[in-house]
Amino acid sequence: MLMPKISLKYTATSYIDEVALELSKPLLALTSLTVQDIRSRVTETGSAATGRKFSRYTKGSAKQRNKIGLQTAFKDFKRSGTMWNSLKVKLQTPARATSVFTGRAAHGKVKGKKRKPGPKGGKITVTKLTNNKLGRILNNRESVSIMNGKLSELEANLPMFGDYLTGEVLTAVGLREQAYHIQRKVRGAQRKVKRALKLRRIHGIPSATAYGKKKAARRSRKSFGLRRLLSPKSQLKGERKIYTNTFG
């Protein structure tokens, strides 16, 4: 049996290597099929995962939709179609895939920050909404997320992946998941060290040996909170030594 193709475009978080991506292809395909079912259910019936209908269009929205020939019997969150067409599947970690909206929305604008007085004046900038932002706005107006899925939708697609989601594959994906989170912690620790060294270089924070000798050094240490910046909590093996040698 051939594995179903990933019908939606997919993307992956940075630092997920090619081996992990290949192992996670069945998960991406399963998520893609389920997300398609959710999109069809919402756009064709206006039903949430709970079985209830989403809130109805307001009179103003219904009037506008009637003018351009769109249905108003139920809320399908569809006007130009760009939001639903922008839907992609994203591999967040080797063992977690989800759906995301990408690109710019066809309609809708948001106000940005006000410009500082200058040659161009103090006008407020206006930018077009992203489909992701639009999706969050629409979600906030409903009691249930428009992208929530039903268990039945997932169970309908699971049998197609019985030959691929084997114990060996799931074990391999689990190991990749652990490695990914360890690497993420290491990258986070490295960023903290770089930030702390930058503060030390810019503001002239004394070296670790000077902390016990001068009150001014202790005040500086308290002011910049280097101990909080590089807290020993949740440090990986060997990081405590780097912390102690660098910052006392």
Secondary structure as UniProt FT lines:
FT   STRAND          10..12
FT   TURN            14..15
FT   HELIX           18..23
FT   HELIX           25..45
FT   TURN            49..50
FT   HELIX           59..67
FT   TURN            68..69
FT   HELIX           82..85
FT   STRAND          87..93
FT   TURN            94..95
FT   STRAND          96..101
FT   STRAND          104..114
FT   TURN            119..122
FT   STRAND          124..130
FT   HELIX           131..140
FT   TURN            146..147
FT   HELIX           151..157
FT   HELIX           158..161
FT   TURN            162..164
FT   HELIX           167..203
FT   HELIX           208..210
FT   TURN            211..213
FT   HELIX           215..224
FT   HELIX           226..229
FT   TURN            233..234
FT   TURN            237..238
FT   HELIX           239..247
//
